[in-house]
């Protein structure tokens, strides 16, 4: 690797910053989150600076997401029976089929509503949705949940509250596409990562689409830690467009003010069009006079 590149950190496509710059922003970032879990750690591997830790991501989806019905590691495996035991069971007891519950136990519903009302953070947890007795013992089915949202037949498709926050553990070497995959895997979301995109949204209304080759954690560090200034959102890829700073500065104006801007621009446009027309009329007249003089001189000869 080029010695110059070794002293730089890749932030995105055609964008690199020096290690010194990133470490300076990292110091400010960790000072802001002092004593909190969002502080970041850094290390060097083969001359490459790597920063790792938790990144806050806000949910900004408009379409529902599909959730897995059950954790892969929580599938129930009944003990295998011998042939004699199977025949005995078929005679003495009916076959018991364990199926997922369609709704969480009553004692959990109050907790679910309380969690959703008190916190805007979406946390990856595991919910116990009950079970059935088999052979005198209770077999429980476990599923993933977000803030007590049970993954059952009725609620396996839902839309997270807009602006609610989750976090994912990543590092500065991971690209946007990799971060998306980690985030979807964390919450057992079955949708394709290609359906989503990460956007850096400023309070001014500016909206920047993080490309697949960008490094979200490095972007967040350079942007600064304060989420009242800017936040990273997970959004539907085909429903959201970028908004440049030049456009964003007009978004928060009232309609009459915006209309006055349009009227002013129209007046300026009309003046420029009038100037251009006068200029070309003058040039046309000059050309016609020159042609007339040339024709007269040739006639005299």
N, C-alpha and C positions, 0 to 999 in steps of 0.2 A: 504494500500500500504506500501511496505517495506520502512523504513526511508531512506535507501540508494538510492532507486529508486526515491524517492521524490526529491532528490538533483540532479537528472540526467534528461536529455532530450533525448527522443528517436529520433535518426537520421535515422535509417533503421534497417534492419534485423540483429540482434545480434550486433548492434552498438549503443552505448549510450555515451553521453558526459556530464560532469558536467555543472550545471547552470553557474558556474563561468567562465568556458571556453567559453560557448556560448555567455554570456554577454560581455566578452572581445572581441570576434570577432564581435559582434553586434556593439560595440562602434566604432571599426575601420570602419565597414561597413557604419554606419551613418555619420561618419566624412568624408568619401570619397564622399558621396552624400549630403553633407551639403547644405541646401537651396533648395533641389530638391524633387520631389514627390516620389522618390524611397526610401526615408528614411523610416525606419521601427519603429513600436511602440511595446512595450512589456508590459505584465501585468501577474499577477499570479491569478489563479483560483483554489481554493482548493489545494494549494501547488504546482500546475503545472504551469511551466513557458510557456507562449504562446506569440510568436512573430507574428505580422501580418503586411501586407502591400503589395505593388506591386512587382511582380516577372517578370523580363524580360524573354521572351521566343522567340527564333529565329525560323523562319520557315525553315525547311529543307526537305520538302516533294518532292518526285519525281513523285508521282501520283496525278491526279487531285482530288479535294474535291468537294462534292456536297453541295450546299447551299440552304436553304429554300427560296422559292419564295417570301414569305411575312412574316412580323412580326406577331406573333400570336395575339398580342394585338392591331394590326392595321387592323383587318378584318372589312370590311364595313358592317354595319347593317342598312338597309333601314327601315324607320318607317313602322310599320304594317298598312295596310289599311282595312277599313271596307268593307263589301260585296258590298255595293252600290258604294263606291269609286272605288273598283276593276273593277266593271262592267263599270263604267264611263270611267276609264282609258283605258279599252280594246277597247272602241268605239272611243274615241277622240284622243288618242295618241298611237303610237306603243310601244311595250315593249322594254325597254332599258336594255341591258346586259352589265355590267361593266366588262371588261377583262383587264388583266395586259398589259401594253405597252411592245412591244418587244425591244425597244431601248430607252435610256434616251433622254430627250429633248436636242436640239442642244446646248443650252446655257450651259449645264453641261459637254459636252464632252471635251471641252478645259480645264475645271477645273479638270476633271479626269486625263487627260494626264499630266497636270502640277503637280498635287499632287503626281502621281506615279514617276515623274522624280525628284522632289525636295526632297522627303522624303523616307527613307527606313522603316519607322515605319508603321505598319498596325494598323489603328485605327478603333474601332467599332463605326460606325455612322449610321444614318438613312437617306436614300435618298428619295427625292420626285420625282417620275417618271411620274408625270402628272396625268390626270384624264379625266372624261367626264362630260358633263353637263346633269343634270337631274332635270326637273321641274324648270329651270332657275337658278340652283345653281351648282357650280362646285364640283364634288366629286373627291377627290384625293386619289390615292393609294400610300401607303408608303411601302418601303422595306428596309431591312438592306443593308449596304454596307461596304466595306473595302477600305479605301482611295479612295472613289468615284467609286469603282467597283460596278456596278449596278447588282442586283440580278434579271435578267430577263431570258427569255427562252434561249437566246443565250449565256449568260455568267454565268448561274447558276452552271456550272461545270468549274472550273479553278484551276490552281496551283499557290499559292502565290510565289512571287519572293524569290529565295533562299537567306537566310541570313537576310531577312527583319525581323523587330522586332515588337512584340506586348507585352502586359503585362496583367497580370491577378492578381486580389486581392485574396490572400490566407493567410493561417497562418501555423505555424509549426506543428499543429496537423493533417493537411491534408496529405494524402498519394498521391503517384504518380497517382494512378487510379482516385482519387477524383479530383486532379488538371486537369487531362485530360478531365474529364466530364465538369468541370467548363469552361475550355477554349473552348471546342466545343459548349457549350451552349451559350457562350458569342457571338460567331460569327455565330450562327444558322447553324452549320455544321451538316449535316444529317448522315455522316459516323459514324460507330460504334467506340467507344473509344478503342475497342480491336484491331483496325487496326493500332493504333499509339503507339509510345513509346517516352519517354523523354531520351535524352542522354546528358551527360556532356562531352563536347568536348574541349580539350586543344589545344593551338596553336602548341604544339609539335606533335599533331596528335593522342594523346591518346584519346580513346573514351570509356566512361563508361556508361553502360546501367543502368538507375535508375529502380530498381525493383518496383513492385506494392506496396510493403510494405515500401519503402523509403519515406522520407519526403523532397520534393524538396527545400522548403524554408530553412530548416535547413542545407541541403547540400550546398546551395548557400552561406549562411552566413559563414560556416566553410571554404568553398573554397576561399572566399574573394570577394570583390565587383568588381574588375577590369575585364571587359569583354574582354580586350585585351589578357588576360591570359587564360580564359576559359569562355564558354557560354553554356547555356542550350538550346538544340534544340528539336523541335517537328519533329519526323521523322517517316517514314514508318517502322512498326515493323519488317516485314519480309524481308526488303531490306538492313538493316544495321546490322553490327555485331560489337561487342566490339573489341577494339584494345588496347592491354596492353602497358604499358610504355616501356617494353623491346623491343617490336616490333616497337613502334612509333618512337623510337630514330633513326631508320634506314630509315624511310619513306622519309625524305627530301634529302637523298643522291642521287647523280646522278647514272645512271645505271652502268657506268664503275666502280665506287667505290663499288657499291653493288656486282658487279660480282667479284671484287677482294676479297671481304669478303667471298663470296661463295667458291672461289678457296682456300683461306687460310683454311677455315673450312674443305674442302675436303682433303687437305693435312694432316691436323691434324687427321681427321677420318681415313685415310689410315695408318698413323703411329700407331694409337691405335689398329686398326685391326691387323696389323703386330705383334705388341707386344703380343696381345691376342693369335694369332695363334702359335707364338713361345713358349708361356707359356704352351699351351695345348699339343704341340708336345713334349716338355720336360717331362711333366707329363705322357704322353703316353709311352714314352721310359722307364721311371722309373718303370711304372707298368709292362710293358712287361718283363723287366729284372728281376723284383721280381718274376713274374710268372715262368720264365725260371729257376731261382734258386730253386724255390719250387719243380718244376717237377724233376729236377736233384737229389735233396736230397731224394725225395721219391723213385726214381728209385734205388739209392744206398742202401736204406734200404731193 
